[in-house]
């Protein structure tokens, strides 16, 4: 049984209670906060999971619990795997999800490597997700509190890492977590939720793109807004500011509400159409990762195409690369760059990045 365990502590209430519960369960707990780009020079905004205040709050909680606390500098890997990818996706007319990228490529992998150097044989975090270990096999499931479930962000975890993971909050609700934090006298008990992208301190991602892309990059340059027939309706100030399903900043004068239905980086076109043009019958998914065997041709599964979306029924009609899923009912605003996460009831089977709607 895993006895010495490393806990990722962001300085928020969730990871604080996760660490506390493991201490109560008799684990030898080591707390770690990851130092990323967003607070290498200054504190991040209070509504992100990052910032110098996050490090200090994690340290306060560690002292209360009587556990050691370390800060790991992962700025180089985080910039390469998360920030550079974020910028590249927007430059290509896609809409990325950096939290998925961080969990899949930086956070847990780095924690595992460094935790082993500290003698840890397991990793834990404050994610609202359940994990079951039985007969040498491990599987991820949605958190008991479906309003807080965060399994969507973890589809990219390597399957061989699952036996080493622990998620102490998986069976709890957010209100229960806050109650436990108060009972334990933790400094983070009333800390607000993280809401912003941690490496975008202004809250406006275009500010980051302007810093990291050339001033004349096509993603930031004016281009045409066109209808489904290619007729020019107006002009935008950079296609990186648009995503599928968006209605704002499209101008007016239309006979009916118009929405973004496509972004073409090669021509700098933002394509708009009526609401019904935003619906798709299916989706092609790439960069696939499975926790076990991939679902076969004809299998009916549940797929979630954005974090707050409800899972919908779909059928596997092409199980190669890319994977093609056909929805039982058309879905609105299927967005390239976002994740399509596959479930069987509450069990997470895997997922990938959305390439294109079909």
C-alpha positions as CSV (number, residue, x, y, z in Angstrom):
1,X,0.0,0.0,0.0
2,X,1.2,3.5,-0.8
3,X,2.2,5.1,2.5
4,X,4.3,8.2,1.6
5,X,2.3,10.4,-0.8
6,X,2.9,13.7,-2.5
7,X,0.0,16.1,-2.6
8,X,-0.2,18.9,-5.1
9,X,-1.2,22.0,-3.1
10,X,-2.2,25.0,-5.1
11,X,-3.1,27.1,-2.1
12,X,-6.8,26.5,-2.5
13,X,-9.3,24.9,-0.2
14,X,-9.7,21.7,-2.2
15,X,-6.0,20.7,-2.2
16,X,-5.7,21.8,1.4
17,X,-8.5,19.4,2.5
18,X,-7.2,16.7,0.3
19,X,-3.9,16.9,2.2
20,X,-5.6,17.0,5.5
21,X,-7.7,13.9,4.8
22,X,-4.7,11.9,3.8
23,X,-3.0,12.9,7.0
24,X,-6.0,11.7,8.9
25,X,-5.9,8.4,7.0
26,X,-2.3,7.8,8.3
27,X,-0.3,8.6,5.2
28,X,3.1,10.2,5.3
29,X,2.2,13.4,3.4
30,X,4.5,15.7,1.5
31,X,3.0,19.0,0.2
32,X,4.2,20.5,-3.1
33,X,3.2,23.7,-4.9
34,X,4.3,24.1,-8.5
35,X,5.8,27.4,-9.6
36,X,4.8,28.2,-13.1
37,X,5.1,31.1,-15.5
38,X,2.3,33.2,-14.1
39,X,4.0,34.1,-10.9
40,X,7.7,34.0,-11.8
41,X,7.9,37.7,-11.6
42,X,4.8,38.9,-9.8
43,X,1.8,37.6,-7.9
44,X,-1.0,36.3,-10.0
45,X,-4.6,37.6,-9.7
46,X,-6.5,36.3,-6.6
47,X,-9.0,34.3,-8.7
48,X,-6.5,32.0,-10.3
49,X,-5.0,28.8,-8.9
50,X,-1.5,30.4,-9.1
51,X,0.3,33.3,-7.5
52,X,2.7,34.0,-4.7
53,X,-0.4,34.1,-2.4
54,X,-1.0,30.5,-3.4
55,X,2.4,29.4,-2.3
56,X,2.0,31.2,1.0
57,X,-1.4,29.8,1.7
58,X,-0.1,26.3,0.9
59,X,2.7,26.8,3.3
60,X,0.3,28.0,6.0
61,X,-1.8,24.9,5.6
62,X,1.2,22.6,5.6
63,X,2.3,24.1,8.9
64,X,-1.2,23.6,10.4
65,X,-1.1,19.9,9.3
66,X,2.5,19.4,10.4
67,X,3.7,18.2,7.0
68,X,6.7,19.3,4.9
69,X,6.1,21.6,2.0
70,X,8.2,22.2,-1.1
71,X,8.0,24.5,-4.2
72,X,8.9,22.9,-7.5
73,X,9.9,25.2,-10.3
74,X,8.3,23.9,-13.5
75,X,8.3,27.1,-15.5
76,X,10.3,25.7,-18.4
77,X,8.1,22.6,-18.9
78,X,4.9,24.6,-18.3
79,X,5.8,27.2,-20.9
80,X,6.7,24.5,-23.5
81,X,3.8,22.2,-22.9
82,X,1.0,24.6,-22.0
83,X,1.6,28.2,-22.9
84,X,3.3,27.6,-26.2
85,X,0.5,25.2,-27.1
86,X,-2.1,27.7,-26.1
87,X,-0.6,30.4,-28.3
88,X,-0.2,28.0,-31.2
89,X,-3.7,26.7,-31.1
90,X,-5.2,30.3,-31.2
91,X,-2.8,31.1,-34.0
92,X,-4.3,28.1,-35.9
93,X,-7.9,29.3,-35.4
94,X,-8.6,26.8,-32.6
95,X,-9.7,27.1,-29.0
96,X,-7.5,25.3,-26.5
97,X,-8.1,24.1,-23.0
98,X,-4.9,24.8,-21.1
99,X,-6.0,22.9,-17.9
100,X,-6.3,19.7,-19.8
101,X,-2.9,20.2,-21.3
102,X,-1.3,21.0,-17.9
103,X,-2.7,17.9,-16.3
104,X,-1.8,15.7,-19.2
105,X,1.7,16.9,-20.0
106,X,3.1,18.8,-17.0
107,X,1.5,18.5,-13.6
108,X,1.2,14.8,-12.8
109,X,4.2,13.6,-14.8
110,X,6.5,16.2,-13.1
111,X,5.0,15.4,-9.7
112,X,5.6,11.7,-10.1
113,X,9.2,12.2,-11.2
114,X,10.1,14.6,-8.4
115,X,8.0,12.8,-5.8
116,X,10.0,9.6,-6.3
117,X,13.1,11.6,-5.5
118,X,11.5,12.5,-2.2
119,X,10.6,8.8,-1.5
120,X,7.0,9.2,-2.4
121,X,5.2,6.2,-4.1
122,X,1.9,8.0,-4.8
123,X,0.4,11.3,-5.9
124,X,-2.8,13.0,-4.7
125,X,-4.6,16.2,-5.7
126,X,-7.8,18.0,-4.8
127,X,-9.7,17.1,-8.0
128,X,-13.3,16.1,-7.7
129,X,-12.9,12.7,-9.3
130,X,-13.1,9.1,-8.1
131,X,-10.5,6.4,-8.7
132,X,-11.0,2.7,-8.0
133,X,-8.1,0.3,-7.6
134,X,-9.0,-3.4,-7.9
135,X,-7.2,-6.6,-8.8
136,X,-4.2,-4.7,-10.2
137,X,-6.4,-2.4,-12.4
138,X,-7.3,1.2,-11.9
139,X,-10.1,3.3,-13.4
140,X,-11.2,7.0,-13.2
141,X,-14.9,7.9,-12.5
142,X,-16.8,11.1,-12.2
143,X,-16.8,12.8,-8.8
144,X,-19.8,12.1,-6.7
145,X,-20.7,15.8,-6.9
146,X,-21.5,16.1,-10.6
147,X,-21.6,19.9,-10.3
148,X,-17.9,19.8,-9.4
149,X,-16.8,16.8,-11.3
150,X,-13.4,17.4,-12.9
151,X,-12.7,14.1,-14.7
152,X,-13.1,16.0,-18.0
153,X,-9.6,17.5,-17.4
154,X,-7.9,14.2,-16.7
155,X,-8.5,12.1,-19.9
156,X,-4.9,12.7,-21.0
157,X,-3.3,11.0,-17.9
158,X,-1.2,8.0,-18.9
159,X,-3.0,4.8,-18.0
160,X,0.1,3.3,-16.3
161,X,0.0,6.3,-13.8
162,X,-3.5,5.6,-12.5
163,X,-2.4,3.0,-9.9
164,X,-0.3,5.7,-8.3
165,X,-3.0,8.3,-7.9
166,X,-5.3,9.2,-5.0
167,X,-8.2,11.7,-5.1
168,X,-9.5,12.2,-1.5
169,X,-12.4,14.5,-2.5
170,X,-14.0,12.2,-5.0
171,X,-16.9,11.2,-2.7
172,X,-17.4,14.7,-1.3
173,X,-19.4,17.8,-2.3
174,X,-17.9,21.3,-2.3
175,X,-20.0,22.3,0.8
176,X,-18.6,19.3,2.7
177,X,-15.1,20.2,1.7
178,X,-15.5,23.8,3.0
179,X,-17.1,22.4,6.2
180,X,-14.1,20.2,6.8
181,X,-11.7,23.0,6.2
182,X,-13.5,25.1,8.8
183,X,-13.4,22.2,11.3
184,X,-9.7,21.8,10.8
185,X,-9.0,25.6,11.0
186,X,-7.4,25.7,7.6
187,X,-6.4,29.2,6.3
188,X,-7.9,28.5,3.0
189,X,-11.4,27.6,4.2
190,X,-13.1,30.6,2.7
191,X,-10.8,31.2,-0.2
192,X,-12.8,31.8,-3.4
193,X,-12.8,29.5,-6.4
194,X,-10.1,29.8,-9.1
195,X,-11.7,31.3,-12.2
196,X,-9.1,32.6,-14.6
197,X,-6.4,31.1,-16.7
198,X,-3.4,31.3,-14.4
199,X,-0.9,32.5,-17.0
200,X,-3.2,35.3,-18.2
201,X,-3.0,37.8,-15.3
202,X,-5.1,40.5,-17.1
203,X,-7.9,38.0,-17.7
204,X,-7.7,38.8,-21.5
205,X,-5.9,36.1,-23.4
206,X,-5.4,38.4,-26.4
207,X,-2.9,40.3,-24.2
208,X,-0.8,37.2,-24.0
209,X,-1.1,36.5,-27.7
210,X,0.1,40.0,-28.5
211,X,3.2,39.5,-26.3
212,X,4.1,36.1,-27.8
213,X,3.1,36.5,-31.5
214,X,4.6,38.9,-34.0
215,X,2.6,42.2,-34.2
216,X,1.8,41.3,-37.8
217,X,0.8,37.7,-37.2
218,X,-2.4,36.9,-39.2
219,X,-4.2,35.8,-36.0
220,X,-4.1,39.4,-34.8
221,X,-4.6,41.2,-38.1
222,X,-7.9,42.4,-39.6
223,X,-9.8,40.0,-41.9
224,X,-13.2,39.3,-43.4
225,X,-16.4,38.2,-41.6
226,X,-18.2,36.1,-44.2
227,X,-21.5,34.2,-44.4
228,X,-21.9,30.6,-45.3
229,X,-21.8,31.5,-49.0
230,X,-18.6,33.4,-48.7
231,X,-20.2,36.9,-49.0
232,X,-18.3,39.5,-47.0
233,X,-20.4,41.0,-44.2
234,X,-17.9,42.9,-42.3
235,X,-14.4,42.9,-40.8
236,X,-12.8,41.5,-37.6
237,X,-9.7,42.7,-35.8
238,X,-8.0,39.3,-35.6
239,X,-9.5,35.8,-35.8
240,X,-7.9,34.7,-32.6
241,X,-10.7,36.6,-30.8
242,X,-13.4,34.3,-32.1
243,X,-14.6,30.8,-31.2
244,X,-17.4,28.5,-32.5
245,X,-20.8,29.6,-31.3
246,X,-19.8,33.1,-30.4
247,X,-22.3,35.9,-31.0
248,X,-20.5,39.0,-29.7
249,X,-18.3,41.3,-31.8
250,X,-20.0,40.3,-35.1
251,X,-21.6,43.7,-35.9
252,X,-25.2,44.2,-36.6
253,X,-27.7,44.7,-39.3
254,X,-28.6,41.1,-39.8
255,X,-32.2,39.8,-40.3
256,X,-31.6,37.2,-37.6
257,X,-29.0,36.6,-34.9
258,X,-25.7,35.4,-36.3
259,X,-23.0,33.2,-34.7
260,X,-19.5,32.0,-35.5
261,X,-19.6,28.7,-37.2
262,X,-16.0,28.4,-38.4
263,X,-12.6,30.1,-38.2
264,X,-10.3,29.7,-41.2
265,X,-6.7,30.6,-40.2
266,X,-5.4,30.2,-43.8
267,X,-7.7,32.9,-45.2
268,X,-8.3,34.8,-42.0
269,X,-12.0,34.4,-42.4
270,X,-14.5,34.2,-39.6
271,X,-17.6,32.4,-41.0
272,X,-20.9,33.3,-39.4
273,X,-24.4,31.8,-39.8
274,X,-27.8,31.4,-38.1
275,X,-28.1,29.4,-34.9
276,X,-29.0,26.2,-36.7
277,X,-25.7,26.3,-38.6
278,X,-23.9,25.8,-35.3
279,X,-25.1,22.2,-34.9
280,X,-23.1,19.2,-36.0
281,X,-24.0,15.5,-36.4
282,X,-20.6,14.2,-35.2
283,X,-17.0,14.9,-34.5
284,X,-13.5,13.7,-35.4
285,X,-11.1,13.4,-32.5
286,X,-7.3,13.2,-32.5
287,X,-4.4,13.0,-30.0
288,X,-6.3,10.1,-28.4
289,X,-5.5,8.6,-25.0
290,X,-7.3,5.6,-23.6
291,X,-7.5,4.1,-20.1
292,X,-7.7,0.5,-21.3
293,X,-8.8,-0.7,-24.7
294,X,-10.2,1.8,-27.2
295,X,-13.9,1.5,-27.9
296,X,-14.6,-0.5,-31.0
297,X,-16.6,0.2,-34.1
298,X,-20.4,0.5,-33.4
299,X,-20.0,0.9,-29.7
300,X,-22.4,3.3,-28.0
301,X,-20.7,5.6,-25.5
302,X,-21.2,9.0,-23.8
303,X,-19.1,11.9,-24.9
304,X,-18.7,15.3,-23.3
305,X,-17.5,18.1,-25.7
306,X,-16.8,20.9,-23.2
307,X,-16.3,21.1,-19.5
308,X,-19.8,22.4,-18.5
309,X,-21.6,20.5,-21.3
310,X,-23.9,17.5,-20.5
311,X,-22.6,14.2,-21.8
312,X,-24.5,13.0,-24.9
313,X,-24.9,9.6,-26.5
314,X,-22.8,8.8,-29.5
315,X,-21.7,5.9,-31.6
316,X,-18.2,5.0,-32.7
317,X,-18.3,4.8,-36.5
318,X,-14.5,5.1,-37.1
319,X,-12.1,3.9,-34.5
320,X,-8.8,4.7,-36.2
321,X,-6.9,7.9,-36.0
322,X,-8.8,10.2,-35.9
323,X,-11.7,8.7,-34.0
324,X,-15.1,9.5,-35.5
325,X,-18.1,9.8,-33.2
326,X,-21.7,10.4,-34.4
327,X,-24.1,12.0,-31.9
328,X,-27.5,10.6,-31.2
329,X,-28.7,14.2,-31.6
330,X,-26.9,17.1,-33.3
331,X,-24.7,19.1,-30.9
332,X,-24.2,22.9,-30.8
333,X,-20.8,24.6,-31.1
334,X,-18.4,21.6,-31.5
335,X,-15.2,23.5,-31.2
336,X,-11.8,22.4,-32.6
337,X,-9.1,22.5,-29.9
338,X,-11.4,21.6,-27.1
339,X,-11.6,18.0,-25.6
340,X,-14.0,15.3,-26.4
341,X,-14.1,13.0,-23.4
342,X,-15.5,9.5,-23.6
343,X,-17.4,7.8,-20.8
344,X,-19.3,4.6,-20.1
345,X,-21.8,5.8,-17.5
346,X,-19.6,7.5,-14.9
347,X,-16.4,5.7,-15.9
348,X,-13.9,7.7,-17.9
349,X,-12.6,5.7,-20.9
350,X,-10.4,8.3,-22.4
351,X,-10.6,11.1,-24.9
352,X,-8.8,13.4,-27.3
353,X,-8.7,16.8,-29.0
354,X,-11.5,17.8,-31.3
355,X,-10.2,18.2,-34.8
356,X,-13.4,19.1,-36.8
357,X,-17.1,18.7,-36.6
358,X,-18.8,16.5,-39.2
